[in-house]
Amino acid sequence: MFKDKFKKVPYGILTLLTKSDEFIDDGSPDFQFETTDKDDYHHSSIMTAYFNAFISRAQYLMKHSRNDEARRLVNEALKVDPNSMQAMQLLQSIGK
């Protein structure tokens, strides 16, 4: 199967596919954004993409024992969605 041959590596809002199990660096999202109370479709879609990019990359970093970097990204995700249970649970699993 296709999914068994490749590993997904979060890379910003994109996903790289690789056959390697080695850590791929330099994929941590570095978005510049301001939080607002806008909730229109486009704004919500962009912020959701940012949130998912932060969380996906943090999970990837955790798998490679890079907990400090993962913690930083989860904290960025919490800036996008301060009430996210997923982000809070991930932060707990990383530890303080």
N, C-alpha and C positions, 0 to 999 in steps of 0.2 A: 504494500500500500504506500501511497505517496507520503502520508503523514508519518509513517514509520521510518522513512528514509531521511527526513529532514527535521532539524530542531528549529523552533521559532525563537528569534532573538529580538526583543523589543528595542527599537531604534527610533527615538523620538515618537512621532505619531505613526511611524511605519513599522513594519515587521520584516526583518531579514530572515531568509531561510538559509540554513547551513547544514552541512553533513557533519561538521566538527562539534565535539563536546567542549572544546576549549572556550574560555571566556573571551568575549568580544567587547573590547573597551570602547570608549568614546561614543556611546549611544545614549547617554543620559540626557533627557530633555532639558533644555535651558530656555524656557519660554519666558518672555517678558509680557506680563499682563497686569491689569488692574481689576480688582474685584468690584463689581457694581451690583445693583439690585435689578438690573435688566433681566428679563426672562423671556425675551422673544426667541423664536425658533433658532435663528442663526447664532445668536449669542450662546444659547444653551447648548447647541451642538458643538460649538468650538470649545466651550469650557468642559463639556463631557469628554471630548477627545483629549484635552490636556490632562484631565483627571485620570483617564484610563492609561495614558502614556506614563504618567508618574507611577501609578500603581503597578503596571506591568513591568516596568523597568526595575522597580524596587523588588518585586518578587524574583526577577531574574538575578539581581544582585545578591539577594539572600541565598539563592541556590549556590552561589559561588562564594559564600562567606564574606561578603563585602557589606557588612551590616551598617557601618557608619554612613556609607553612601546611600544605602537603602533607607535608613532612617531620615536622611535629609529629603529624599524624594517623597516619602510618605508625608512628611510635614508640609511639603509643597502641595501635595494632593489635598491636604486638610485646609489649605488656604483657599482652594477652589471649592471644596465642599466640606465645611467645618463639622457637619453633622453625619458624615459618612461612617457608618458602622464598620464597613469593610476596611477603611483606612485605620480606624482606631484599633481594630482587632489585629491588623497587620503590625501596627506600631507596638502593640503589646507583645506579639510573638517575637519581635526583634529584641525587645528588652530596652532598658534605659541605658 
